[in-house]
Amino acid sequence: MKKFALENYPQIIEDGFLSCLVWFIQRLSFHAHYGGIHIKSAVADEETTPPGVKVFTGPMTGLRQFRVITITAWERSAWDQRPTMKQVEVMSQILGMEPQWFTDVTPPEVYLDNDY
């Protein structure tokens, strides 16, 4: 994300990480023609936590977790709006990595029992 910002819009780096992240997600959404991009928390465990990621304890869950950019959704109302493989390829190119799978800190029942 930082590399992409430095190469394309270096002025945003001066505004801080949060501004850079929000800007990056907007650009990612624009280039991929996909609006279902979010920031969520994933469970931090010994097997799946990427090296160097900032891990914190969630105030509501008490779970060790880290932030991830999500491009898919558990919510039933969003199932028809999942990205196409072409959109995933564009996002992977911009992100410089293939999609990875992590465990959401929110239990699946929250998404499956409540149709948002």
VEXMAR-828106 format. One record per atom (N, C-alpha, C): chain; residue in three letters; x, y, z. Coordinates in pm, whole numbers, plus 50000, padded with zeros to 5 digits. Atoms other than C-alpha are relative to their C-alpha. Example, Ala and Ser with C-alpha at 12.3 -4.5 7.8 and 13.67 -1.06 7.14 Angstrom:
2
c: A; r: ALA; c1: 50089; c2: 49881; c3: 50000
c: A; r: ALA; c1: 51230; c2: 49550; c3: 50780
c: A; r: ALA; c1: 50090; c2: 50120; c3: 50000
c: A; r: SER; c1: 49918; c2: 49881; c3: 49994
c: A; r: SER; c1: 51367; c2: 49894; c3: 50714
c: A; r: SER; c1: 49923; c2: 50109; c3: 50073
end
This chain:
116
c: A; r: MET; c1: 50082; c2: 49883; c3: 50000
c: A; r: MET; c1: 50000; c2: 50000; c3: 50000
c: A; r: MET; c1: 50088; c2: 50125; c3: 50000
c: A; r: LYS; c1: 49913; c2: 49882; c3: 49992
c: A; r: LYS; c1: 50273; c2: 50246; c3: 50096
c: A; r: LYS; c1: 50079; c2: 50017; c3: 49871
c: A; r: LYS; c1: 49925; c2: 49994; c3: 50125
c: A; r: LYS; c1: 50475; c2: 50158; c3: 49786
c: A; r: LYS; c1: 49913; c2: 50057; c3: 49888
c: A; r: PHE; c1: 50093; c2: 49952; c3: 50101
c: A; r: PHE; c1: 50171; c2: 50216; c3: 49563
c: A; r: PHE; c1: 49976; c2: 50150; c3: 50018
c: A; r: ALA; c1: 50024; c2: 49859; c3: 49972
c: A; r: ALA; c1: 50103; c2: 50550; c3: 49734
c: A; r: ALA; c1: 50122; c2: 50084; c3: 49965
c: A; r: LEU; c1: 49877; c2: 49925; c3: 50029
c: A; r: LEU; c1: 50466; c2: 50663; c3: 49708
c: A; r: LEU; c1: 50022; c2: 50015; c3: 49851
c: A; r: GLU; c1: 49978; c2: 49996; c3: 50144
c: A; r: GLU; c1: 50480; c2: 50577; c3: 49339
c: A; r: GLU; c1: 49896; c2: 50085; c3: 49928
c: A; r: ASN; c1: 50108; c2: 49934; c3: 50072
c: A; r: ASN; c1: 50146; c2: 50731; c3: 49245
c: A; r: ASN; c1: 49954; c2: 50134; c3: 50059
c: A; r: TYR; c1: 50050; c2: 49879; c3: 49933
c: A; r: TYR; c1: 50046; c2: 50995; c3: 49502
c: A; r: TYR; c1: 50080; c2: 50025; c3: 50128
c: A; r: PRO; c1: 49914; c2: 49987; c3: 49881
c: A; r: PRO; c1: 50337; c2: 51074; c3: 49738
c: A; r: PRO; c1: 49950; c2: 50102; c3: 50103
c: A; r: GLN; c1: 50047; c2: 49898; c3: 49906
c: A; r: GLN; c1: 50160; c2: 51375; c3: 49894
c: A; r: GLN; c1: 49910; c2: 49942; c3: 50109
c: A; r: ILE; c1: 50092; c2: 50058; c3: 49901
c: A; r: ILE; c1: 49912; c2: 51147; c3: 50077
c: A; r: ILE; c1: 50076; c2: 49941; c3: 50119
c: A; r: ILE; c1: 49920; c2: 50060; c3: 49893
c: A; r: ILE; c1: 50194; c2: 50987; c3: 50284
c: A; r: ILE; c1: 50016; c2: 50097; c3: 50117
c: A; r: GLU; c1: 49980; c2: 49899; c3: 49895
c: A; r: GLU; c1: 50240; c2: 51312; c3: 50476
c: A; r: GLU; c1: 49881; c2: 50012; c3: 50093
c: A; r: ASP; c1: 50121; c2: 49987; c3: 49918
c: A; r: ASP; c1: 49881; c2: 51295; c3: 50608
c: A; r: ASP; c1: 49986; c2: 49889; c3: 50105
c: A; r: GLY; c1: 50004; c2: 50106; c3: 49899
c: A; r: GLY; c1: 49949; c2: 50979; c3: 50811
c: A; r: GLY; c1: 49940; c2: 49871; c3: 49947
c: A; r: PHE; c1: 50039; c2: 50134; c3: 50042
c: A; r: PHE; c1: 49865; c2: 50611; c3: 50797
c: A; r: PHE; c1: 49851; c2: 49988; c3: 49971
c: A; r: LEU; c1: 50145; c2: 50015; c3: 50020
c: A; r: LEU; c1: 49486; c2: 50635; c3: 50836
c: A; r: LEU; c1: 49955; c2: 50064; c3: 49870
c: A; r: SER; c1: 50034; c2: 49934; c3: 50127
c: A; r: SER; c1: 49456; c2: 50886; c3: 50552
c: A; r: SER; c1: 50048; c2: 49918; c3: 49882
c: A; r: CYS; c1: 49943; c2: 50082; c3: 50106
c: A; r: CYS; c1: 49682; c2: 50669; c3: 50340
c: A; r: CYS; c1: 49916; c2: 49875; c3: 49977
c: A; r: LEU; c1: 50081; c2: 50121; c3: 50011
c: A; r: LEU; c1: 49473; c2: 50360; c3: 50414
c: A; r: LEU; c1: 49865; c2: 50028; c3: 49934
c: A; r: VAL; c1: 50131; c2: 49964; c3: 50057
c: A; r: VAL; c1: 49141; c2: 50529; c3: 50336
c: A; r: VAL; c1: 50016; c2: 50034; c3: 49851
c: A; r: TRP; c1: 49973; c2: 49965; c3: 50140
c: A; r: TRP; c1: 49285; c2: 50677; c3: 50017
c: A; r: TRP; c1: 50028; c2: 49876; c3: 49917
c: A; r: PHE; c1: 49962; c2: 50120; c3: 50073
c: A; r: PHE; c1: 49433; c2: 50344; c3: 49915
c: A; r: PHE; c1: 49878; c2: 49913; c3: 49969
c: A; r: ILE; c1: 50120; c2: 50080; c3: 50022
c: A; r: ILE; c1: 49102; c2: 50161; c3: 49958
c: A; r: ILE; c1: 49912; c2: 50064; c3: 49893
c: A; r: GLN; c1: 50077; c2: 49931; c3: 50104
c: A; r: GLN; c1: 48927; c2: 50426; c3: 49747
c: A; r: GLN; c1: 50061; c2: 49976; c3: 49863
c: A; r: ARG; c1: 49933; c2: 50023; c3: 50128
c: A; r: ARG; c1: 49187; c2: 50388; c3: 49472
c: A; r: ARG; c1: 49985; c2: 49855; c3: 49956
c: A; r: LEU; c1: 50017; c2: 50141; c3: 50029
c: A; r: LEU; c1: 49169; c2: 50009; c3: 49493
c: A; r: LEU; c1: 49860; c2: 49974; c3: 49946
c: A; r: SER; c1: 50138; c2: 50014; c3: 50042
c: A; r: SER; c1: 48793; c2: 50026; c3: 49461
c: A; r: SER; c1: 49979; c2: 50058; c3: 49860
c: A; r: PHE; c1: 50012; c2: 49934; c3: 50131
c: A; r: PHE; c1: 48817; c2: 50266; c3: 49166
c: A; r: PHE; c1: 50061; c2: 49915; c3: 49889
c: A; r: HIS; c1: 49929; c2: 50075; c3: 50104
c: A; r: HIS; c1: 49072; c2: 50061; c3: 48970
c: A; r: HIS; c1: 49937; c2: 49863; c3: 49974
c: A; r: ALA; c1: 50059; c2: 50134; c3: 50016
c: A; r: ALA; c1: 48896; c2: 49728; c3: 49032
c: A; r: ALA; c1: 49852; c2: 50007; c3: 49964
c: A; r: HIS; c1: 50144; c2: 49985; c3: 50026
c: A; r: HIS; c1: 48545; c2: 49869; c3: 48974
c: A; r: HIS; c1: 49920; c2: 49911; c3: 50096
c: A; r: TYR; c1: 50065; c2: 50083; c3: 49899
c: A; r: TYR; c1: 48439; c2: 49704; c3: 49300
c: A; r: TYR; c1: 49990; c2: 50080; c3: 50130
c: A; r: GLY; c1: 50020; c2: 49917; c3: 49881
c: A; r: GLY; c1: 48288; c2: 49877; c3: 49603
c: A; r: GLY; c1: 49996; c2: 49928; c3: 50133
c: A; r: GLY; c1: 50014; c2: 50076; c3: 49876
c: A; r: GLY; c1: 48280; c2: 49597; c3: 49860
c: A; r: GLY; c1: 50130; c2: 49980; c3: 50076
c: A; r: ILE; c1: 49871; c2: 50010; c3: 49931
c: A; r: ILE; c1: 48622; c2: 49668; c3: 50014
c: A; r: ILE; c1: 49985; c2: 50062; c3: 50139
c: A; r: HIS; c1: 50016; c2: 49955; c3: 49861
c: A; r: HIS; c1: 48634; c2: 49702; c3: 50393
c: A; r: HIS; c1: 50127; c2: 49972; c3: 50079
c: A; r: ILE; c1: 49893; c2: 50032; c3: 49904
c: A; r: ILE; c1: 48873; c2: 49697; c3: 50687
c: A; r: ILE; c1: 49932; c2: 49926; c3: 50115
c: A; r: LYS; c1: 50054; c2: 50080; c3: 49891
c: A; r: LYS; c1: 48799; c2: 49424; c3: 50941
c: A; r: LYS; c1: 50115; c2: 49945; c3: 50082
c: A; r: SER; c1: 49898; c2: 50062; c3: 49915
c: A; r: SER; c1: 48981; c2: 49237; c3: 51215
c: A; r: SER; c1: 49998; c2: 49849; c3: 49981
c: A; r: ALA; c1: 49984; c2: 50145; c3: 50010
c: A; r: ALA; c1: 49115; c2: 48885; c3: 51184
c: A; r: ALA; c1: 50066; c2: 49950; c3: 50128
c: A; r: VAL; c1: 49941; c2: 50060; c3: 49880
c: A; r: VAL; c1: 49209; c2: 48651; c3: 51468
c: A; r: VAL; c1: 50150; c2: 49979; c3: 49978
c: A; r: ALA; c1: 49855; c2: 50018; c3: 50007
c: A; r: ALA; c1: 49584; c2: 48658; c3: 51534
c: A; r: ALA; c1: 50037; c2: 49870; c3: 50070
c: A; r: ASP; c1: 49954; c2: 50125; c3: 49941
c: A; r: ASP; c1: 49713; c2: 48306; c3: 51586
c: A; r: ASP; c1: 50141; c2: 49970; c3: 49946
c: A; r: GLU; c1: 49861; c2: 50031; c3: 50036
c: A; r: GLU; c1: 50054; c2: 48142; c3: 51549
c: A; r: GLU; c1: 50013; c2: 49951; c3: 49855
c: A; r: GLU; c1: 49991; c2: 50061; c3: 50133
c: A; r: GLU; c1: 49970; c2: 47976; c3: 51214
c: A; r: GLU; c1: 49976; c2: 50098; c3: 49886
c: A; r: THR; c1: 50041; c2: 49919; c3: 50115
c: A; r: THR; c1: 49813; c2: 48249; c3: 51002
c: A; r: THR; c1: 50038; c2: 50147; c3: 50007
c: A; r: THR; c1: 49966; c2: 49859; c3: 49988
c: A; r: THR; c1: 49934; c2: 48585; c3: 51134
c: A; r: THR; c1: 50124; c2: 50032; c3: 49918
c: A; r: PRO; c1: 49883; c2: 49965; c3: 50082
c: A; r: PRO; c1: 50163; c2: 48745; c3: 50874
c: A; r: PRO; c1: 50112; c2: 50060; c3: 50085
c: A; r: PRO; c1: 49888; c2: 49942; c3: 49924
c: A; r: PRO; c1: 50512; c2: 48838; c3: 50999
c: A; r: PRO; c1: 49999; c2: 50152; c3: 49992
c: A; r: GLY; c1: 49989; c2: 49855; c3: 49997
c: A; r: GLY; c1: 50553; c2: 49199; c3: 51106
c: A; r: GLY; c1: 49870; c2: 50075; c3: 50014
c: A; r: VAL; c1: 50128; c2: 49932; c3: 49989
c: A; r: VAL; c1: 50182; c2: 49272; c3: 51137
c: A; r: VAL; c1: 49980; c2: 50049; c3: 50144
c: A; r: LYS; c1: 50028; c2: 49945; c3: 49867
c: A; r: LYS; c1: 50066; c2: 49490; c3: 51429
c: A; r: LYS; c1: 49881; c2: 49924; c3: 50060
c: A; r: VAL; c1: 50104; c2: 50077; c3: 49931
c: A; r: VAL; c1: 49867; c2: 49269; c3: 51668
c: A; r: VAL; c1: 49955; c2: 50078; c3: 50122
c: A; r: PHE; c1: 50055; c2: 49931; c3: 49884
c: A; r: PHE; c1: 49636; c2: 49418; c3: 51930
c: A; r: PHE; c1: 49890; c2: 49913; c3: 50060
c: A; r: THR; c1: 50109; c2: 50072; c3: 49934
c: A; r: THR; c1: 49379; c2: 49290; c3: 52179
c: A; r: THR; c1: 49873; c2: 50080; c3: 49981
c: A; r: GLY; c1: 50127; c2: 49933; c3: 50025
c: A; r: GLY; c1: 49025; c2: 49373; c3: 52078
c: A; r: GLY; c1: 49930; c2: 50037; c3: 50128
c: A; r: PRO; c1: 50063; c2: 49956; c3: 49877
c: A; r: PRO; c1: 48847; c2: 49579; c3: 52344
c: A; r: PRO; c1: 49866; c2: 49931; c3: 50030
c: A; r: MET; c1: 50130; c2: 50064; c3: 49979
c: A; r: MET; c1: 48511; c2: 49405; c3: 52292
c: A; r: MET; c1: 50010; c2: 49848; c3: 50006
c: A; r: THR; c1: 49990; c2: 50146; c3: 50006
c: A; r: THR; c1: 48626; c2: 49050; c3: 52218
c: A; r: THR; c1: 50106; c2: 49943; c3: 50092
c: A; r: GLY; c1: 49888; c2: 50049; c3: 49921
c: A; r: GLY; c1: 48945; c2: 49024; c3: 52420
c: A; r: GLY; c1: 50093; c2: 49909; c3: 49920
c: A; r: LEU; c1: 49919; c2: 50085; c3: 50086
c: A; r: LEU; c1: 49094; c2: 48837; c3: 52124
c: A; r: LEU; c1: 50118; c2: 50076; c3: 49943
c: A; r: ARG; c1: 49886; c2: 49943; c3: 50072
c: A; r: ARG; c1: 49438; c2: 48899; c3: 51977
c: A; r: ARG; c1: 49960; c2: 50007; c3: 49853
c: A; r: GLN; c1: 50046; c2: 49982; c3: 50138
c: A; r: GLN; c1: 49372; c2: 49038; c3: 51630
c: A; r: GLN; c1: 50087; c2: 50100; c3: 49926
c: A; r: PHE; c1: 49932; c2: 49904; c3: 50085
c: A; r: PHE; c1: 49505; c2: 49241; c3: 51339
c: A; r: PHE; c1: 49905; c2: 50044; c3: 49890
c: A; r: ARG; c1: 50088; c2: 49944; c3: 50104
c: A; r: ARG; c1: 49350; c2: 49454; c3: 51064
c: A; r: ARG; c1: 50032; c2: 49938; c3: 49864
c: A; r: VAL; c1: 49985; c2: 50049; c3: 50137
c: A; r: VAL; c1: 49291; c2: 49320; c3: 50714
c: A; r: VAL; c1: 49907; c2: 50079; c3: 49909
c: A; r: ILE; c1: 50088; c2: 49943; c3: 50103
c: A; r: ILE; c1: 49148; c2: 49465; c3: 50394
c: A; r: ILE; c1: 49921; c2: 49883; c3: 49945
c: A; r: THR; c1: 50084; c2: 50109; c3: 50049
c: A; r: THR; c1: 48852; c2: 49249; c3: 50298
c: A; r: THR; c1: 49934; c2: 50038; c3: 49868
c: A; r: ILE; c1: 50066; c2: 49976; c3: 50129
c: A; r: ILE; c1: 48705; c2: 49209; c3: 49951
c: A; r: ILE; c1: 49880; c2: 49909; c3: 49980
c: A; r: THR; c1: 50118; c2: 50084; c3: 50007
c: A; r: THR; c1: 48433; c2: 48955; c3: 50024
c: A; r: THR; c1: 49918; c2: 50021; c3: 50125
c: A; r: ALA; c1: 50088; c2: 49976; c3: 49887
c: A; r: ALA; c1: 48145; c2: 48944; c3: 50266
c: A; r: ALA; c1: 49928; c2: 49873; c3: 50043
c: A; r: TRP; c1: 50081; c2: 50109; c3: 49945
c: A; r: TRP; c1: 47969; c2: 48699; c3: 50495
c: A; r: TRP; c1: 49852; c2: 50032; c3: 49993
c: A; r: GLU; c1: 50140; c2: 49960; c3: 49994
c: A; r: GLU; c1: 47648; c2: 48900; c3: 50496
c: A; r: GLU; c1: 49922; c2: 49947; c3: 49880
c: A; r: ARG; c1: 50081; c2: 50057; c3: 50109
c: A; r: ARG; c1: 47378; c2: 48727; c3: 50295
c: A; r: ARG; c1: 49961; c2: 50106; c3: 49898
c: A; r: SER; c1: 50043; c2: 49894; c3: 50092
c: A; r: SER; c1: 47266; c2: 49059; c3: 50149
c: A; r: SER; c1: 50111; c2: 50041; c3: 49903
c: A; r: ALA; c1: 49887; c2: 49961; c3: 50085
c: A; r: ALA; c1: 47614; c2: 49105; c3: 49997
c: A; r: ALA; c1: 50051; c2: 49886; c3: 49912
c: A; r: TRP; c1: 49950; c2: 50114; c3: 50075
c: A; r: TRP; c1: 47658; c2: 48759; c3: 49845
c: A; r: TRP; c1: 49996; c2: 50021; c3: 49849
c: A; r: ASP; c1: 50011; c2: 49977; c3: 50144
c: A; r: ASP; c1: 47542; c2: 48873; c3: 49501
c: A; r: ASP; c1: 50098; c2: 50107; c3: 49951
c: A; r: GLN; c1: 49910; c2: 49890; c3: 50037
c: A; r: GLN; c1: 47798; c2: 49155; c3: 49507
c: A; r: GLN; c1: 50146; c2: 49963; c3: 50018
c: A; r: ARG; c1: 49861; c2: 50041; c3: 49986
c: A; r: ARG; c1: 48114; c2: 48949; c3: 49549
c: A; r: ARG; c1: 50078; c2: 50033; c3: 49873
c: A; r: PRO; c1: 49922; c2: 49960; c3: 50118
c: A; r: PRO; c1: 48401; c2: 49045; c3: 49317
c: A; r: PRO; c1: 50016; c2: 49886; c3: 49900
c: A; r: THR; c1: 49970; c2: 50099; c3: 50104
c: A; r: THR; c1: 48462; c2: 48869; c3: 48987
c: A; r: THR; c1: 50148; c2: 49963; c3: 50010
c: A; r: MET; c1: 49859; c2: 50040; c3: 50000
c: A; r: MET; c1: 48790; c2: 48687; c3: 48930
c: A; r: MET; c1: 50087; c2: 50109; c3: 49937
c: A; r: LYS; c1: 49925; c2: 49890; c3: 50062
c: A; r: LYS; c1: 48901; c2: 48974; c3: 48704
c: A; r: LYS; c1: 50022; c2: 50112; c3: 50101
c: A; r: GLN; c1: 49986; c2: 49897; c3: 49898
c: A; r: GLN; c1: 48835; c2: 49223; c3: 48984
c: A; r: GLN; c1: 50102; c2: 49958; c3: 50107
c: A; r: VAL; c1: 49903; c2: 50051; c3: 49902
c: A; r: VAL; c1: 49032; c2: 49003; c3: 49227
c: A; r: VAL; c1: 50141; c2: 50009; c3: 49943
c: A; r: GLU; c1: 49869; c2: 49990; c3: 50065
c: A; r: GLU; c1: 49319; c2: 48991; c3: 48977
c: A; r: GLU; c1: 50053; c2: 50144; c3: 50000
c: A; r: VAL; c1: 49959; c2: 49859; c3: 50000
c: A; r: VAL; c1: 49326; c2: 49373; c3: 48948
c: A; r: VAL; c1: 50042; c2: 50041; c3: 50141
c: A; r: MET; c1: 49965; c2: 49964; c3: 49863
c: A; r: MET; c1: 49324; c2: 49412; c3: 49327
c: A; r: MET; c1: 50130; c2: 49932; c3: 50044
c: A; r: SER; c1: 49877; c2: 50073; c3: 49966
c: A; r: SER; c1: 49596; c2: 49147; c3: 49364
c: A; r: SER; c1: 50122; c2: 50068; c3: 49939
c: A; r: GLN; c1: 49890; c2: 49928; c3: 50066
c: A; r: GLN; c1: 49812; c2: 49335; c3: 49114
c: A; r: GLN; c1: 50036; c2: 50126; c3: 50076
c: A; r: ILE; c1: 49976; c2: 49876; c3: 49928
c: A; r: ILE; c1: 49773; c2: 49662; c3: 49301
c: A; r: ILE; c1: 50058; c2: 49972; c3: 50139
c: A; r: LEU; c1: 49953; c2: 50034; c3: 49866
c: A; r: LEU; c1: 49823; c2: 49500; c3: 49642
c: A; r: LEU; c1: 50136; c2: 49932; c3: 49999
c: A; r: GLY; c1: 49872; c2: 50070; c3: 50011
c: A; r: GLY; c1: 50121; c2: 49303; c3: 49516
c: A; r: GLY; c1: 50001; c2: 49866; c3: 50069
c: A; r: MET; c1: 50008; c2: 50131; c3: 49936
c: A; r: MET; c1: 49997; c2: 48979; c3: 49669
c: A; r: MET; c1: 49867; c2: 49932; c3: 49966
c: A; r: GLU; c1: 50121; c2: 50078; c3: 50024
c: A; r: GLU; c1: 49742; c2: 48703; c3: 49623
c: A; r: GLU; c1: 49911; c2: 50009; c3: 50124
c: A; r: PRO; c1: 50089; c2: 49999; c3: 49883
c: A; r: PRO; c1: 49433; c2: 48689; c3: 49846
c: A; r: PRO; c1: 50042; c2: 49893; c3: 50101
c: A; r: GLN; c1: 49974; c2: 50094; c3: 49892
c: A; r: GLN; c1: 49479; c2: 48519; c3: 50181
c: A; r: GLN; c1: 49873; c2: 49986; c3: 50081
c: A; r: TRP; c1: 50119; c2: 50026; c3: 49920
c: A; r: TRP; c1: 49221; c2: 48370; c3: 50415
c: A; r: TRP; c1: 50035; c2: 50010; c3: 50148
c: A; r: PHE; c1: 49981; c2: 49984; c3: 49856
c: A; r: PHE; c1: 49192; c2: 48467; c3: 50782
c: A; r: PHE; c1: 49866; c2: 49977; c3: 50069
c: A; r: THR; c1: 50121; c2: 50021; c3: 49921
c: A; r: THR; c1: 48942; c2: 48399; c3: 51060
c: A; r: THR; c1: 49952; c2: 50133; c3: 50055
c: A; r: ASP; c1: 50062; c2: 49876; c3: 49953
c: A; r: ASP; c1: 48709; c2: 48690; c3: 51132
c: A; r: ASP; c1: 49983; c2: 49993; c3: 50152
c: A; r: VAL; c1: 50020; c2: 50000; c3: 49856
c: A; r: VAL; c1: 48689; c2: 48795; c3: 51498
c: A; r: VAL; c1: 49852; c2: 49996; c3: 50036
c: A; r: THR; c1: 50143; c2: 50004; c3: 49976
c: A; r: THR; c1: 48313; c2: 48825; c3: 51464
c: A; r: THR; c1: 49948; c2: 49860; c3: 49968
c: A; r: PRO; c1: 50051; c2: 50135; c3: 50026
c: A; r: PRO; c1: 48134; c2: 48488; c3: 51498
c: A; r: PRO; c1: 49910; c2: 49997; c3: 49876
c: A; r: PRO; c1: 50083; c2: 50009; c3: 50121
c: A; r: PRO; c1: 47965; c2: 48368; c3: 51175
c: A; r: PRO; c1: 49851; c2: 50020; c3: 50025
c: A; r: GLU; c1: 50143; c2: 49986; c3: 49969
c: A; r: GLU; c1: 47626; c2: 48364; c3: 51349
c: A; r: GLU; c1: 49953; c2: 50145; c3: 49987
c: A; r: VAL; c1: 50038; c2: 49858; c3: 50010
c: A; r: VAL; c1: 47629; c2: 48744; c3: 51355
c: A; r: VAL; c1: 49964; c2: 50034; c3: 49857
c: A; r: TYR; c1: 50027; c2: 49972; c3: 50141
c: A; r: TYR; c1: 47641; c2: 48752; c3: 50976
c: A; r: TYR; c1: 49885; c2: 49917; c3: 49946
c: A; r: LEU; c1: 50097; c2: 50091; c3: 50058
c: A; r: LEU; c1: 47421; c2: 48452; c3: 50906
c: A; r: LEU; c1: 49861; c2: 50014; c3: 50062
c: A; r: ASP; c1: 50129; c2: 49988; c3: 49935
c: A; r: ASP; c1: 47145; c2: 48519; c3: 51159
c: A; r: ASP; c1: 49937; c2: 50137; c3: 49982
c: A; r: ASN; c1: 50049; c2: 49864; c3: 50018
c: A; r: ASN; c1: 47112; c2: 48891; c3: 51090
c: A; r: ASN; c1: 50022; c2: 50043; c3: 49857
c: A; r: ASP; c1: 49987; c2: 49958; c3: 50139
c: A; r: ASP; c1: 47042; c2: 48995; c3: 50735
c: A; r: ASP; c1: 50007; c2: 50152; c3: 49996
c: A; r: TYR; c1: 49978; c2: 49856; c3: 49996
c: A; r: TYR; c1: 47192; c2: 49345; c3: 50723
c: A; r: TYR; c1: 49942; c2: 50068; c3: 49880
end
